[in-house]
Amino acid sequence: MGSDQSSYEDVKVFPQTSPICGIEPRFCLPNPIKLRLREKIFSFSGDDFKICDADDGTLYFRCAGKTFSLKDKKTLLDVNGQPVLNMKQPLMSLSDKYKIYAGANSDKELFTFKTERNYFKAKLAAFVKNPVNNSHHYLVLKGNWRDKKAVVFLGEPKQDGIPVAKVYRPLSGKSLFFGADEYLIEIAPGVDIALILSMCIALDEHQRD
């Protein structure tokens, strides 16, 4: 994969006939989707932030600013304001872990992300248990996170991992809803969009630390 922006935007993501689920089956959509995500999603401004379809503005998730005033936990809400997952903020280091829990509490741990940074390159990986069939998936996000350019692979990239999602900034204003401080997450059909979103949020938080 090259270092220019277009090489990330042009990566093909592959639909999955068997759901790649890590949060809930309802988030494994039958169609491809582009989500619009703002940098510094967990601001302390007290403003709500909505995570929407980049093309038609359909709402998928909410992030209530007042919920994120706690430094040790981040919570993602669905369109009805119900907690989907929460994550613990890592300590400052070059290699950290984010624990992901179901809902708003720490009663049910879902999986753990391990994050690494080396200058501008970043990697985040996790073994995720699929609640649909109790299988396990190994997911890896790799790329240049400072410029918001990355690919999520099912399996290790160096061992023929399959691209199932990608992160990039559009080369031009292709979306009516797109802003200068935002980026896109394109997710293949059959892949848990909440799972992919949690990966991006975890790495975004770690990058800012």
Secondary structure, DSSP 8 states (H G I E B T S, - for coil): --SSHHHHHT------SS-B-SS-GGGB-SS-EEEEEESS-S-SS---EEEEETTT--EEEEE-GGGGG-TTEEEEEETTS-EEEEEE---SSSEEEEEEEETTSSSSEEEEEEEEEETTEEEEEEEEE-TTTS-EEEEEEEEETTTTEEEEEES-GGGT-EEEEEEE--SS---TT--TTEEEEEE-TTBBHHHHHHHHHHHHHHHH-
